[in-house]
Amino acid sequence: MSIGIVGHVDHGKTTLVQALTGIWTARYSEELKRSMTIKLGYAEGHIGLCEGLEIPESYTTDNVCPQGSKPRIIKSVSYVDAPGHEVLMATMLSGAALMDAAILVVAANEPCPQPQTREHLKSLEIIGLDQLIVVQNKIDIVSYEQAKENYKQIVNFLNATKFSKAPILPVSALHKVNIDVLAMSMAKMFREPERDFSRPAIMLIARSFDVNLPGTRPENLIGGVVGGSVMKGVLRVGDEVEIKPGIRIELKGGRIRYEPLITKISSIRYGNSNTDEAKPGGLVAIGTMLDPSITKGDALMGNILGHSVPDPVSDIRIKYNLFERVLGSKDQELIEPLKPREIVFLIIRTAWARGTLTRVTRDEFEAKLEKPVVILGKDKVAIIRQVRGRWRLVGWGQVAS
């Protein structure tokens, strides 16, 4: 499964992923300098069952049980660490498209809800995710009374959403307190969605890399790598695949077009494990025969890889709903109606699409996109517009047929 770790900035999401997997997902120099997640982080982990103990059911995310034996692995997990800062909401939304379930992290030492707590939870509602556990983190730095008051605030917040029955677990991610209880909750509550292995493969690309070190000789270069999640079908080493919309080509006269890519799969990797197949479920890295300069720096993020990928479109029609207020700001300003010729960002699966509204009615709009996107059906769409100089999530919609 792919499990998202979401919530407000500095509430302990990356520390929780480390407690669950031993991996610190903030790997980039700017992230370490600013102590915040900027790009989507990934970490592979598992949930194991420790048998032969006095406790009937003892769950762990470690490789060794308390008595020293090896756990029986019952669920493999890809964790998606989403940034919590308000200016990185588009990154969080693109990551949400990969999630089968989510953990909402709420710090016990701050009032609940914080702006991105509201915004992230609404984003999960937009994509239709219905599996959620709430982690009340940082219980080690508050008193019992503070923790209890914060718990009541979380309950009141959840009661106004569709996640009113989500469990709330007190945790100290820093000291790994109650991580075993969180593991048990994930094992018992989170169910793998139905997977379709029979149709032509489709993979959402959320990251892309050049994995070659500086100074690598040409004969030793490794082809470009893309990371994301297979939504349906099966990809195999040696398969020829296409990637759309592809790469940006500048033409004479300032015109731009996007050219699809065709390549072969050279390797498939889940975490530290190489395999011959990639199926729906979890996050996977696909090695290709592409020139690594094409994939470096997340250049292919938002593309679709597969055996038979639909052609991208630049004109799109959306049936939409606006929120009453801006959830991600402290002031929660009232949201004004959309206007023709307004520029908005549309987040469609892992693609960010900047576009100009060409027609607007009360419940539908048409937009001309600066960069084409691949539509896979009646895709859910998050709508981001400028409010007081900042890009804010203001509503959601669905691609009209």
C-alpha positions as CSV (number, residue, x, y, z in Angstrom):
1,M,0.0,0.0,0.0
2,S,0.9,3.7,-0.3
3,I,0.2,5.6,2.9
4,G,0.4,9.3,3.0
5,I,1.8,11.3,5.9
6,V,0.1,14.7,5.9
7,G,-0.5,17.6,8.2
8,H,0.7,21.1,9.1
9,V,4.3,22.2,8.8
10,D,6.6,21.2,11.7
11,H,4.1,18.8,13.3
12,G,6.5,15.9,13.0
13,K,5.6,14.1,9.7
14,T,9.2,13.4,8.6
15,T,10.1,12.3,12.1
16,L,7.1,9.9,12.1
17,V,8.3,8.4,8.8
18,Q,11.7,7.9,10.4
19,A,10.2,6.2,13.4
20,L,8.2,3.9,11.1
21,T,11.0,3.1,8.6
22,G,14.4,4.3,10.0
23,I,14.6,6.5,6.9
24,W,14.9,10.3,7.0
25,T,13.0,11.5,3.9
26,A,14.3,15.1,3.9
27,R,17.4,14.4,1.8
28,Y,17.9,17.7,-0.1
29,S,20.2,20.4,1.2
30,E,17.6,23.1,1.1
31,E,15.2,20.9,3.1
32,L,17.8,20.2,5.7
33,K,18.7,23.9,5.9
34,R,15.1,24.9,6.4
35,S,14.0,21.9,8.5
36,M,11.0,21.3,6.3
37,T,10.0,18.9,3.5
38,I,10.0,20.7,0.1
39,K,9.7,17.8,-2.3
40,L,7.6,14.6,-1.9
41,G,9.5,12.2,0.3
42,Y,9.4,8.4,0.0
43,A,10.3,5.6,2.3
44,E,9.7,1.9,2.1
45,G,8.6,0.0,5.3
46,H,6.6,-2.9,6.5
47,I,4.3,-4.0,9.3
48,G,5.2,-7.2,11.0
49,L,3.5,-9.5,13.5
50,C,5.6,-10.8,16.4
51,E,4.5,-14.3,17.3
52,G,5.2,-16.4,20.4
53,L,4.9,-13.5,22.9
54,E,2.6,-13.4,25.9
55,I,0.7,-10.6,24.2
56,P,-1.7,-12.3,21.7
57,E,-1.0,-9.7,19.0
58,S,2.2,-7.7,18.9
59,Y,2.9,-5.5,15.9
60,T,6.1,-3.9,14.8
61,T,7.6,-1.8,12.0
62,D,11.1,-2.9,13.0
63,N,13.1,-5.8,11.6
64,V,13.4,-7.5,15.0
65,C,10.7,-8.3,17.6
66,P,11.2,-7.5,21.3
67,Q,12.3,-11.0,22.1
68,G,14.8,-11.0,19.3
69,S,13.0,-13.1,16.7
70,K,12.1,-12.0,13.1
71,P,8.5,-10.7,12.6
72,R,6.2,-12.2,10.1
73,I,5.7,-9.5,7.5
74,I,1.9,-8.9,6.9
75,K,2.0,-5.7,4.9
76,S,4.5,-3.8,2.8
77,V,4.1,-0.1,2.9
78,S,5.3,2.9,0.8
79,Y,5.1,6.1,2.8
80,V,4.6,9.4,1.0
81,D,5.9,12.3,3.1
82,A,3.9,15.4,1.9
83,P,5.2,18.9,2.6
84,G,3.1,20.9,5.2
85,H,4.1,24.4,4.3
86,E,1.3,26.5,2.7
87,V,3.4,27.5,-0.4
88,L,3.9,23.8,-1.2
89,M,0.3,22.8,-1.3
90,A,0.5,21.8,-5.0
91,T,3.3,19.3,-4.1
92,M,1.1,17.8,-1.4
93,L,-1.9,17.5,-3.7
94,S,0.2,15.8,-6.4
95,G,1.3,13.3,-3.8
96,A,-2.2,12.7,-2.6
97,A,-3.0,11.1,-6.0
98,L,-0.6,8.2,-5.0
99,M,-2.2,7.5,-1.6
100,D,-4.3,4.5,-0.7
101,A,-4.7,5.7,2.9
102,A,-3.3,8.5,5.1
103,I,-2.0,9.4,8.5
104,L,-2.9,12.9,9.6
105,V,-0.2,14.2,12.0
106,V,-1.4,16.8,14.6
107,A,1.0,18.3,17.1
108,A,-0.3,18.2,20.6
109,N,1.5,21.5,21.5
110,E,-0.5,23.7,19.1
111,P,-4.2,24.5,18.8
112,C,-6.1,22.3,16.4
113,P,-6.8,22.8,13.5
114,Q,-3.9,24.7,12.0
115,P,-4.4,26.1,8.5
116,Q,-2.7,23.2,6.6
117,T,-4.3,20.7,8.9
118,R,-7.6,21.9,7.5
119,E,-6.3,22.1,4.0
120,H,-4.7,18.7,3.9
121,L,-7.8,17.0,5.3
122,K,-10.0,18.7,2.7
123,S,-7.5,17.5,0.0
124,L,-8.0,13.9,1.1
125,E,-11.7,14.4,0.8
126,I,-11.3,15.8,-2.7
127,I,-9.4,12.8,-4.0
128,G,-12.0,10.4,-2.4
129,L,-9.7,8.8,0.2
130,D,-11.6,7.3,3.0
131,Q,-9.0,5.5,5.1
132,L,-7.5,7.7,7.8
133,I,-5.7,7.5,11.2
134,V,-4.9,10.6,13.2
135,V,-1.6,10.7,15.1
136,Q,-1.6,13.2,18.0
137,N,2.2,13.7,18.0
138,K,4.6,15.4,20.4
139,I,2.8,14.1,23.5
140,D,6.3,14.0,25.2
141,I,6.4,17.8,25.4
142,V,3.0,18.6,26.8
143,S,1.2,17.9,30.1
144,Y,-1.6,15.4,30.5
145,E,-4.1,18.3,30.7
146,Q,-2.7,19.9,27.5
147,A,-2.8,16.6,25.6
148,K,-6.4,16.0,26.7
149,E,-7.5,19.5,25.6
150,N,-5.8,19.1,22.3
151,Y,-7.5,15.7,21.9
152,K,-10.9,17.4,22.4
153,Q,-10.0,20.0,19.7
154,I,-9.0,17.2,17.3
155,V,-12.4,15.4,17.9
156,N,-14.3,18.6,17.3
157,F,-12.4,19.3,14.1
158,L,-13.0,15.8,12.7
159,N,-16.7,15.8,13.6
160,A,-17.2,18.5,10.9
161,T,-15.6,16.2,8.3
162,K,-16.3,12.7,6.8
163,F,-13.5,11.4,9.0
164,S,-15.4,11.7,12.3
165,K,-14.8,8.0,13.2
166,A,-11.1,8.1,12.5
167,P,-9.0,6.9,15.5
168,I,-6.8,9.4,17.3
169,L,-3.5,7.8,18.6
170,P,-1.2,9.7,21.1
171,V,2.3,9.3,19.8
172,S,5.9,10.6,20.4
173,A,7.5,10.0,17.0
174,L,10.8,11.3,18.4
175,H,10.9,8.6,21.1
176,K,9.0,6.0,19.1
177,V,6.2,5.9,21.8
178,N,3.1,4.0,20.6
179,I,4.5,3.2,17.2
180,D,3.6,-0.4,17.8
181,V,0.0,0.7,18.4
182,L,0.0,2.7,15.2
183,A,1.4,-0.3,13.4
184,M,-1.5,-2.4,14.8
185,S,-4.1,0.2,13.7
186,M,-2.7,0.3,10.2
187,A,-2.7,-3.5,9.9
188,K,-6.3,-3.8,11.2
189,M,-7.9,-0.7,9.5
190,F,-6.2,-0.1,6.2
191,R,-7.4,-2.2,3.4
192,E,-5.7,-2.6,0.0
193,P,-7.9,-1.2,-2.8
194,E,-9.0,-3.5,-5.6
195,R,-6.3,-3.7,-8.1
196,D,-6.7,-4.2,-11.9
197,F,-3.8,-6.3,-13.4
198,S,-5.5,-7.1,-16.7
199,R,-5.6,-3.8,-18.6
200,P,-2.8,-2.0,-20.3
201,A,-0.4,-0.5,-17.6
202,I,-0.7,3.1,-16.5
203,M,1.8,4.7,-14.1
204,L,1.6,8.2,-12.5
205,I,5.0,9.8,-12.5
206,A,5.6,11.9,-9.3
207,R,9.4,12.2,-9.4
208,S,12.1,11.8,-12.0
209,F,15.9,11.6,-11.5
210,D,19.4,11.4,-13.0
211,V,21.0,8.9,-10.6
212,N,24.5,9.2,-12.2
213,L,27.2,10.8,-10.1
214,P,29.2,13.7,-11.5
215,G,32.2,12.5,-13.5
216,T,30.6,9.2,-14.5
217,R,32.2,8.0,-17.8
218,P,29.8,7.8,-20.8
219,E,30.0,4.1,-21.1
220,N,28.9,3.7,-17.4
221,L,26.0,6.1,-17.5
222,I,22.6,4.8,-16.3
223,G,19.4,5.8,-18.1
224,G,16.9,8.2,-16.6
225,V,14.7,7.0,-13.7
226,V,11.1,7.9,-13.0
227,G,9.2,7.2,-9.7
228,G,5.6,7.0,-8.9
229,S,2.8,4.5,-8.7
230,V,1.3,2.0,-11.1
231,M,-2.5,2.5,-11.2
232,K,-3.4,-0.5,-13.3
233,G,-1.8,-3.3,-15.4
234,V,1.7,-4.7,-15.0
235,L,5.0,-3.3,-16.2
236,R,7.9,-5.6,-16.8
237,V,11.6,-5.2,-17.5
238,G,12.1,-5.1,-21.2
239,D,8.7,-3.6,-22.0
240,E,8.5,-0.7,-24.5
241,V,6.5,2.1,-22.9
242,E,5.4,5.6,-23.9
243,I,5.5,8.7,-21.7
244,K,3.0,11.6,-22.3
245,P,2.8,14.5,-22.7
246,G,6.6,14.1,-22.9
247,I,9.3,16.8,-23.3
248,R,8.9,20.4,-24.1
249,I,10.2,21.4,-27.6
250,E,10.7,25.1,-28.5
251,L,9.8,25.9,-32.1
252,K,10.6,28.9,-34.3
253,G,8.5,32.0,-33.5
254,G,8.3,31.2,-29.8
255,R,5.8,28.3,-30.3
256,I,5.9,25.3,-27.9
257,R,4.9,21.7,-28.4
258,Y,5.3,18.6,-26.3
259,E,6.7,15.4,-27.8
260,P,5.9,12.0,-26.3
261,L,8.8,9.7,-25.4
262,I,9.1,6.1,-26.2
263,T,11.6,4.0,-24.2
264,K,12.3,0.6,-22.7
265,I,12.2,-0.4,-19.1
266,S,15.7,-1.4,-18.0
267,S,15.1,-2.0,-14.2
268,I,12.3,-2.0,-11.6
269,R,13.0,-1.2,-8.0
270,Y,10.8,-1.1,-4.8
271,G,12.9,0.5,-2.1
272,N,16.1,-1.5,-2.0
273,S,14.7,-4.5,-3.8
274,N,15.0,-5.1,-7.5
275,T,12.3,-7.0,-9.3
276,D,11.1,-7.9,-12.8
277,E,7.6,-6.6,-12.5
278,A,5.8,-3.5,-11.2
279,K,2.1,-3.9,-10.2
280,P,-0.4,-1.5,-8.6
281,G,0.3,-0.9,-4.9
282,G,3.2,1.0,-3.4
283,L,5.8,3.3,-4.9
284,V,8.2,2.1,-7.6
285,A,11.2,3.4,-9.4
286,I,11.4,2.5,-13.1
287,G,14.8,2.6,-14.8
288,T,14.6,3.5,-18.5
289,M,16.9,3.9,-21.6
290,L,16.2,7.6,-21.7
291,D,19.0,10.2,-21.7
292,P,19.3,11.0,-18.0
293,S,19.3,14.7,-18.8
294,I,15.6,14.3,-19.7
295,T,14.6,13.0,-16.3
296,K,16.8,15.1,-13.9
297,G,15.3,17.5,-11.4
298,D,11.8,16.0,-11.6
299,A,11.5,17.2,-15.2
300,L,8.9,14.4,-16.0
301,M,6.8,14.9,-12.9
302,G,3.1,14.8,-13.9
303,N,3.7,12.7,-17.0
304,I,1.9,9.3,-17.5
305,L,3.9,6.2,-18.4
306,G,2.3,3.1,-19.8
307,H,1.6,0.7,-22.7
308,S,-1.2,2.7,-24.3
309,V,-1.3,6.3,-22.9
310,P,-4.1,8.6,-24.1
311,D,-3.1,11.7,-26.0
312,P,-2.7,14.8,-23.8
313,V,-5.2,17.7,-24.1
314,S,-4.7,21.5,-23.7
315,D,-8.4,22.5,-23.5
316,I,-10.3,21.1,-20.6
317,R,-13.9,21.4,-19.2
318,I,-14.4,21.1,-15.4
319,K,-17.5,20.8,-13.3
320,Y,-16.5,22.5,-10.1
321,N,-17.4,23.5,-6.5
322,L,-15.7,26.3,-4.6
323,F,-15.3,26.3,-0.9
324,E,-17.0,29.0,1.1
325,R,-13.7,30.1,2.7
326,V,-9.9,29.7,2.1
327,L,-9.1,26.8,4.4
328,G,-5.3,27.2,4.2
329,S,-5.0,30.8,5.6
330,K,-5.4,31.9,9.2
331,D,-8.0,34.6,8.2
332,Q,-10.1,32.1,6.1
333,E,-11.1,34.8,3.7
334,L,-14.4,34.4,1.8
335,I,-13.8,33.0,-1.7
336,E,-15.0,35.1,-4.6
337,P,-16.5,33.5,-7.8
338,L,-14.2,32.5,-10.6
339,K,-13.9,35.0,-13.5
340,P,-13.2,34.6,-17.2
341,R,-9.5,35.2,-18.2
342,E,-8.4,34.4,-14.6
343,I,-5.3,32.3,-14.3
344,V,-5.5,29.2,-12.1
345,F,-3.6,26.1,-11.3
346,L,-5.3,22.8,-11.7
347,I,-3.8,19.7,-9.9
348,I,-4.9,16.6,-11.9
349,R,-3.4,13.5,-10.4
350,T,0.4,14.2,-10.2
351,A,0.2,17.0,-12.9
352,W,0.3,20.7,-12.2
353,A,-1.5,22.6,-15.0
354,R,-1.5,26.3,-15.2
355,G,-4.3,27.6,-17.3
356,T,-6.5,30.5,-18.3
357,L,-10.3,30.3,-17.8
358,T,-12.0,30.9,-21.1
359,R,-15.6,30.3,-20.0
360,V,-17.1,30.3,-16.5
361,T,-20.6,29.5,-15.3
362,R,-21.9,28.8,-11.8
363,D,-20.8,25.2,-11.8
364,E,-18.6,24.7,-14.8
365,F,-15.6,26.3,-16.5
366,E,-13.4,25.7,-19.5
367,A,-9.7,26.4,-19.4
368,K,-6.8,26.7,-21.9
369,L,-3.7,25.0,-20.4
370,E,-0.2,26.2,-20.8
371,K,1.1,22.6,-20.7
372,P,-1.1,19.7,-21.9
373,V,-2.1,17.0,-19.5
374,V,-3.2,13.4,-20.0
375,I,-6.8,12.7,-18.8
376,L,-7.6,9.2,-17.7
377,G,-11.4,9.6,-17.3
378,K,-13.5,11.7,-14.9
379,D,-10.4,12.7,-13.0
380,K,-10.7,14.7,-9.8
381,V,-9.2,18.2,-10.0
382,A,-8.0,20.5,-7.2
383,I,-8.4,24.3,-8.0
384,I,-5.7,26.7,-6.8
385,R,-6.0,30.5,-7.3
386,Q,-4.2,33.6,-6.0
387,V,-5.7,35.1,-2.9
388,R,-4.0,38.1,-1.5
389,G,-0.8,37.3,-3.4
390,R,-0.6,33.6,-2.4
391,W,-1.7,30.5,-4.3
392,R,-4.5,28.9,-2.3
393,L,-6.6,25.8,-2.6
394,V,-10.1,27.2,-3.2
395,G,-12.2,24.3,-4.6
396,W,-12.4,21.1,-6.4
397,G,-13.9,19.6,-9.5
398,Q,-14.1,16.8,-12.0
399,V,-13.2,16.6,-15.6
400,A,-16.4,16.7,-17.6
401,S,-16.9,14.0,-20.3
